[in-house]
């Protein structure tokens, strides 16, 4: 085996090992959580935000942005409002929970 064949073989093996690992990393996503306005909010990668009034014992669907919207981050801003960082296709934007706790608005 000459050097060129070795490099081809090593490149092929690297691709066979790293591509499935990278795909697995994209498929396994953990929900993100934030506590705001006395409630616990949990966002999932498929565009849903759940709310819990009892520290995570039970959850209710609060908002469904749709499976085409990825929720990248959920945090609390300086005013104590829940803040969601969303991604739609190649665009990223931020939504803030309204003071009433019912709906979301752009910030």
Secondary structure as UniProt FT lines:
FT   HELIX           3..27
FT   STRAND          32..36
FT   TURN            37..38
FT   STRAND          39..43
FT   TURN            45..46
FT   STRAND          48..52
FT   TURN            55..56
FT   STRAND          60..64
FT   TURN            67..68
FT   STRAND          69..76
FT   TURN            78..79
FT   STRAND          82..88
FT   TURN            89..90
FT   STRAND          91..97
FT   TURN            99..100
FT   STRAND          104..106
//
